[in-house]
Amino acid sequence: MNKKFKKLSLKIEYLTLELEEVEELSKKYLKEFDKEFYDERCFLNSSQKQEKNFSQLPSPPNPQGQPLIQKIYRNLAKILHPDVSQIENSEVEFKKVTDCGDNNDLVGLIIIANRHNIELPNLSKKEYSLIEKAIQETENKIKSNQTTLAWMWCNSPEDKTTLKEKVYKMIGLNEKEYKKWKMEVAGIEPAS
């Protein structure tokens, strides 16, 4: 297997595992953050301010990579098709290849090729740059998850009271109005 492709495919595999771990932690941190800031979010919603969205939107498919995806898909399909493959569970592997091809999942196809030590046809500089772009996008997804308020809240060594004040500023929460609203919701009359 071409050393450059092998290095890129191992990097993709590592980053994919890293992204899975970061996304799991992000979900956990978002639950903790939402629990900690539930009242503040209710206040922001009640005062008709737009709620901050801390979740990540999926990236749109990369139309530039489709010819490369088809090239890798065809190569893997020829080798892993159940009618010609000698590997165990070839039906399952072929289904994974088909799913990756149908979903334009370049990273998934490269991981499958790497796991089965399948030599891919010679790739052009442009195709290598598309693979490097997929690596960069995966790294960006990891960084994006790690820069949310929820991630910061759960991982900062800073005192939670000080950190909460910073979060209030970031989300545009007026503490005076918030405290007044909280008392109203609790049915407590403010002191005159």
Sequence and secondary structure as in RCSB ss.txt:
>XXXX:A:sequence
MNKKFKKLSLKIEYLTLELEEVEELSKKYLKEFDKEFYDERCFLNSSQKQEKNFSQLPSPPNPQGQPLIQKIYRN
LAKILHPDVSQIENSEVEFKKVTDCGDNNDLVGLIIIANRHNIELPNLSKKEYSLIEKAIQETENKIKSNQTTLA
WMWCNSPEDKTTLKEKVYKMIGLNEKEYKKWKMEVAGIEPAS
>XXXX:A:secstr
  HHHHHHHHHHHHHHHHHHHHHHHHHHHHHHHHHHTHHHHHHHHHTT      S       GGGHHHHHHHHHH
HHHHH TTT  STTHHHHHHHHHHHHHTT HHHHHHHHHHTT       HHHHHHHHHHHHHHHHHHHHHHTSHH
HHHHH  S HHHHHHHHHHHHT  HHHHHHHHHHHHT     
